[in-house]
Amino acid sequence: MGRQRKRVVTGEAAPPPRKDEKPSAFHRKDKKKKVNIGKMFINISIGLCIFSLIWFFYAIYMRSSLAKRVVTLHPSPHVLDANSTDAKVSPERFWGSYRPQVYFGMKTRSPRSIVTGMMWMRQFSDLDMNLRHTCEQGDRLQGYGWLMHDGLTFGVQEIRDNDFTLTTEFVKRMGGDHGGDWTWRVTAKQHSSAPQAPVISLMFYAAADAQGSLQAHVEERNRLASITGFSEELGNFKITFRKPVTGELSSAKYATYNYLQTVSPGLEKLTDIVKYSLNRRFVYSPPSGEKKHYIGVDTYKPPHHQNQQKPDQRKESDFVVYQVTVQTPFQIEVLFESGSFHDRPNQLVGSIMTQELEKRKAEFDAKFEKAFGLEKKGFSQAYIKFGKAALSNMLGGMGYFFGQSVVQSVYNEYPLLYPEGALFTAVPSRSFFPRGFLWDEGFHQLLLSKWDPQVTREVIAHWIDLMNMEGWIPREQILGDEARSKVPSEFIVQRNENANPPTLFLALQELIEQLSSNPDKAAFQPTLHFLRRLFPRLKTWYEWYNTTQTGPLPNSYRWRGRDKDTNLFLNPKTLTSGLDDYPRASHPSADERHVDLHCWMALSSGIMAKVAQLLGEPHEDYQLSHKVLSDNNLLSELHWSEQHRAFSDFGNHTEDVSLQREKVYVPPGQPRHQFPVARLVRSVRRAPKAQHVNALGYVSLFPFLLQILQPNSPKLEHIFQDMRDSNKLWTPYGLRSLSKSDPLYMKRNTEHDAPYWRGPIWININYLAVRALHYYSHTEGPYQEKAAVLYEELRTNIINNVYRQYVEAGYIWEQYNDGTGRGQGSHPFTGWSSLTLLMMAEQY
């Protein structure tokens, strides 16, 4: 046991209180104080709990509310009425070649249209399977595209396959309540170099899309004579397949026939369904010639995959295919007749169709010359034919899409589906980009507004009607399963902090100028009403840029959405700017200032002021913004680099970067293949610092391109010198995108990303340069004469090279090699590269 401690008491101990003795007042107060503190503590704790709960639920509510904003449409009335594309409201635009992603096809401007199209394949060829349907660069066609297309009533297209050419023509005829009738004519001719006349199978089809019905009508055992059908937007209709003939007045040719009647879960599956229905059991037996087995549609047998995911839950819709196999040369017609067209004078076939077609061609030629005046300017017929193809391919590349974008904001853990919407738009490339792109569309409409202002009004309205309540428009419109099937998964989700250059303001500027200069012309008069409907949403769109894309200093701007993984990119991309891999600050940060976006906002504020003034709305704030952003002193203060004598971005930057193969340690005796592949990663040899970015190229030109610089600005002299210097931007084919002397000129951005905006020539920016030179050459100033000389040289170089490449290669291209002028990238690219026509016409 431990020893007990002896208790030591100093002084006298207080006697213990007696049981009948009351506590002193001091003790009572002390106890009461303790009780009050306890109560207060409990009350504070309860209050904090209540406050925390309120804040918690408020935060949940706010996050839920903010999460919904990205998929909540703008509250103001739509620019377009809900029925604006209906057959009764707009019958002449109801049917059209609104399927740019296929070589030949038509549909209506309605959400769930019956679609029609054509596939083909060459029989008895070395390639066992050469089915053509959707526009694919891998098909390696010698060329394809519209030669004539008025955007309304007819079109003529030429498709040059390896040893034969297909000419596809269509003509429409108005009548009834559902958009009237139309006829297709397909003419096949062998190339002179072909050793023998090829045998071709054409496959015409009709497919429903979640509504409507189709019924096949078969004659002569296996020849599909016609399809009858019904849908909500078309009522009753009939599609008739005429037998092939050698020419318009010739007798029928020997042909064999097949047909397929099945169902499809979605339009993106049509090619595969046909492929999996093909059979080699059929015999081609011409009167003079040997019997051969050919490939024809038979019974559709879906492929069985062991690792097949859950079955497609979508509603299946009717799909009917008519195949005719015949030797070239031949001609075949397909006739669509609306059930509500009761008083048609005759069928639109044979000589009747030929007469209609020739009439439409003559009208097209006359309108083309009136609009662009190429004959008057002395261009040869070959150049004029090229100009017509440039316009026609953009008109023939118009698409009508319906569906939902996939979007996400910082408040959403997972992507959401945007509300369903329709989009009538041109597309950059039928093969590679057969969908709507926001910044491309402004350039497209610069050309189309010269041909048909109504198309431009409708297209802008469709884009602006897709705006959400914040003022954001998804910059890439991937609407519907068919469109989504052509897009890599990493590009499908659209994020609401990301912008795109507001080029629609360029098209609005053109519409305003048309109205102002010709107020009594009938084609321009609807523009005022259109602007009035547009203005509430246009204000929100403009404000969205001004609140979400602002820079670190007053009146500065910064693109959001730069690539974040700086370890893998030589220079992190800025896809949102439209210029993708063009060099920006090497280390992305919130301190960046982007000169191109500053100039876009200066342009936009000026056009906002003009629209507001035209409508009698308050315009002073827009005018003030335009004045401030256009101030050349402010622009120089924010973006002029005295060191580089050029306008430039500002940010956290170093030019001492390169891509190096990373080192992967492999322990001795271990097999190399078990360790990661050595990647190319960025090596930074000198730390970045806040400075102007020393990249000379398209971005440096923006104060000139958008005509922000005053005509007497001494900065123009430096810009013109850089433009004309062949060691920097000048080539015999147009202005290159990045100076030849730049450290990143033609450098890969990653192991897999070839240079894109780091040297090649792009026609949209070259168009802006020619347009700006035209302006400065016609405006009094010290550099007027220099601008005039550059204008003539640059315009001539671009026109001649784009034309030469079209003749030699069969296509208008996405970009052009700055060393050889050769076309490269996506093709055909009859989006903004078609602006070559406006340079020919000198219409800016």
Secondary structure, 3 states (H helix, E strand, C coil): CCCCCCCCCCCCCCCCCCCCCCCCHHHHHHHHHHHHHHHHHHHHHHHHHHHHHHHHHHHHHHHHHHHHHCCCECCCCCCCCCCCCCCCCCHHHCEECCCCCECCEEEECCCCCCEEEEEEEECCCCCCCCCECECCHHHCCCEEEEEEECCCCEEEEEEECCCEEEEEEEEEECCCCCCCEEEEEEEEEECCCCCCCCEEEEEEEEECCCCCEEEEEEECCCEEEEEEEEECCCEEEEEEECCCECCCCCCECCCEEEEEEEEECCHHHHHHHHHCCEEEEEEECCCCCCCEEEEEECCCCCCCCCCCCCCCCCCCEEEEEEEEEEECCEEEEEEEEECCCCCCCCCCCHHHHHHHHHHHHHHHHHHHHHHHCCCCCCCCHHHHHHHHHHHHHHHHCEEEEEECCEEECCCCCCCEECCCEEEEEECCECCCECCEEHHHHHHHHHHHHHHCHHHHHHHHHHHHCCCECCCCCCCEECCCHHHHCCCCHHHCEEECCCCCCCCHHHHHHHHHHHHHHCCCCCCCCHHHHHHHHHHHHHHHHHHHHHHHCECCCCCCECCCCCCCCCCCCCCCCCHHHCCCCCCCCCCCCCCCECHHHHHHHHHHHHHHHHHHHHHCCCCHHHHHHHHHHCCHHHHHHHHEECCCCEECCEEEECCCEEEEECCCCCCCCCCHHHCCCCCEEEEECCCCEEEECCCCEHHHHHHHHCCCCCCCCCHHHHHHHHHHCCCCCCCCCCCECECCCCCCCCCCCCCCCCCCCCCCECHHHHHHHHHHHHHHHCCCCCCHHHHHHHHHHHHHHHHHHHHHHHHHHCCCCCEECCCCCCEECCCCCCCHHHHHHHHHHCCC
